[in-house]
């Protein structure tokens, strides 16, 4: 397993722990947030795009977990970085764009009315993304296909 995958996995785990523990995560916030912001700001090269995206996800989930009062001091810096990234020319295969939109949603929920100054910046690309047509190709029109519940080829037939 590469170092990048381990780091990305660690950020995902941290985000999940923050999300699950909510307010109890406040005691770890002051230790964790400087590292998360450093990743967000410094993971600029192409090989670190997913790491940066995971840092966005983690920061926004940590912000939601600890609440507006605790997150407020870091919110502006995080928002400024996200706005700068959103304005940059991202490659088509860069996960940053979709992670930014998700982070905006979480940050809006976290900050409430304090998010209003950013609405004019956030909404246009969000609405543009919502209007994208999915690139879907139907390869078969055979609608009579049935799956046998004992058939191992369809293990997700009972996942809800």
Secondary structure as GFF3:
##gff-version 3
##sequence-region A 1 160
A	DSSP	alpha_helix	3	21	.	.	.	ID=ss1
A	DSSP	three_ten_helix	22	25	.	.	.	ID=ss2
A	DSSP	alpha_helix	26	42	.	.	.	ID=ss3
A	DSSP	three_ten_helix	46	48	.	.	.	ID=ss4
A	DSSP	alpha_helix	49	66	.	.	.	ID=ss5
A	DSSP	alpha_helix	68	87	.	.	.	ID=ss6
A	DSSP	alpha_helix	96	111	.	.	.	ID=ss7
A	DSSP	three_ten_helix	112	118	.	.	.	ID=ss8
A	DSSP	alpha_helix	119	130	.	.	.	ID=ss9
###
